[in-house]
Amino acid sequence: MTALSPARKAAASLLGECRRRKGRIRDIARDSSVAALSPQDRALAYRIALGVTSARALLDELVDTHVRRPSSLEPRVRDALRMAAFELCYLETPSAVAVSQGVELVRSITPRAAGLANAVLRRVAEDDAPRIAQARMRVDEGGSEVDDLVLCSGLARWFVELVHRERGAAFARSLCQAQLEPAPVFVAANSLANDAETLERLLLERGMEPTALAGLPGAFVLGDPSQLATSGLMDRVVLVAADVSAQLVCRIAAPEAPSELLEIGQGRGTKSILLAAAPGSVHPSRIAGVDSVPYKVRLSKRRMREAGLAGVVSCHELDARALDGEDLPSELGRRFATVLVDAPCSGSGTMRRHPEIASDLTETDVRELAQLQLQILTAASARVDAGGTLVYATCSVLRAEDEDVVEAFLASDAGRGFELSLVSDAPACTADEQLRSLVLSHQSSEGHLLTTPVAGGGDGHFCARFIRKG
C-alpha cells in the first residue's frame, strides 16, 4: 500500500474546507495544514488545489464519464478524483503515481470506494490525459481552436469563445496557456521603509531570487517566493505584493505632485501604498480612499499605519454610487485633481490567482457588473476638478466591463464633460521614458492600457484615462 503524500492530504483538506465554508482558497489556506508543509510540498498542494478549483467543471466531466452513477459520489471522494485527474491531465506527475495517490486518498476517505477510484483514474489516464496532452501541444505550437483552448485551460466554453471573439486568437491562446500555470509573484518597495537597493538586499538574503522590473523602479519578480509569507516583510509593509499590471495602472493614475487623489475601490490599500510610496513614481501628497466593505476599510487603515502613511492616506466606508450626492463627508464632498476608479469587476484577468472566478463566473454576472461599473464611474466623475484626470481600471479582460463601459460613459450626460487621453501621456510616463515605453507596449489602438495574461508574466488589466474639459 502506497503512503499518501502530505501535500495531497493537505490539498484535499483545503478543498474540503473551502467547499464547506464557501470561501476562497488563498484566504482559507493561511490557517490550513498547507501552511505547515515544507516549501516543496506547499507548492504542490497549492498547485493542485488552485488547479482543481479552476478546472472543476471540466474535471467533473472527465470523472463522470467513467462513473455509472456520478450523483452518488461522496463530496470528499469527488474532490480526490478531481485531484488525481488534474495531476494526470495537467501536471508532470507520472501516471502510476497520480493513480496510486488518488486511490490512497479515496481509500482514506471511504475504503470501499478504492476499487472504483482505481478504475476511474485508469480510464482518465488512458483516454483523457492523451487527448488533453495533444490539445495542449497544438496550442503550444500556435493553434487557437476553441476546443483545444478549453481543454488546455479547463475554462468554461462560453468564456473562451467570448475572449477569442473579442480579443483575438493570440490573446485567447496566451490567457489559456497561463491559466493553469503558477502565477509569478511581483513585489514593490514601500519607499518610506527602504529604498529599492535595500529591498533587493533583503529579498536576496531570504533566498527569494529577486529580479528588477524594467520601467518600474523598486519593483521585482521573485524567482523563489516560498519564504515571502513568513519573512515579515509584508506584515511590516516593507513591501507590497502586486501584479506588474496593477503596478502599471498605479503609475498611470499617479498625478503630478503636489496634488490630491480620490481612490475608489481602495480594498486592502495595496494601490494606495503603490501610489503614495512607490520609489521613483510621481505621487500625490494626499489620498482619500473609499470602499463599501467595512472589514476592508478597517484592514486598509491598519496597513496605512504600518506603512507610515496614516497621515497621507485616509480610508472611508462608502458606496461609491453615492459620490455624486450632497450628503458626503467633507473630505469626499469636494473636487480632486485625480480620481481613480478601481472598479469592482469579474476579475477575469486574474483567474489563475483566484480560481473561484473561473469556476463560478457567469455571463449574467458580467452584465450586472458592467451596469454597476458605469454607475460608479458616473458618480465618481462628479468629484473631478476642471482640467483634472479620471482613471477607470479593472482586472477584467472582457469588453463589457472595459471599452463598453468607457463608451457608455462618454455618451452619457456626465461623460460629455470629459475627453479620452492616451495612457502613455500620464505624468509618470512623460517623466520616465522607460516607463512610457513599457506602457506603450500595452497600449491599445483606443489609447487604453490592456495587458494580456501571460505564463510567467503579468495578469490581464485594463485602464482608461479621461481629462475633464476646462
VENKA-V8363 format. One record per helix or strand of 2 or more residues. SS is the DSSP state (a for helix, b for strand). FROM is the first residue (numbers start at 1). LEN is the number of residues. If there is no record, write none. Layout:
SS_FROM_LEN ; SS_FROM_LEN
This chain:
a_6_16 ; a_25_7 ; a_33_4 ; a_39_16 ; a_56_10 ; a_70_3 ; a_75_16 ; a_95_15 ; a_111_30 ; a_146_8 ; a_157_11 ; a_169_11 ; b_185_5 ; a_196_10 ; b_210_3 ; b_219_4 ; a_225_3 ; b_239_3 ; a_244_10 ; b_260_5 ; a_270_8 ; b_286_6 ; a_294_14 ; b_313_5 ; a_320_3 ; b_336_7 ; a_348_3 ; a_355_6 ; a_363_19 ; b_384_11 ; a_403_8 ; a_415_3 ; b_418_4 ; a_423_3 ; a_427_5 ; a_433_8 ; b_449_2 ; b_462_7
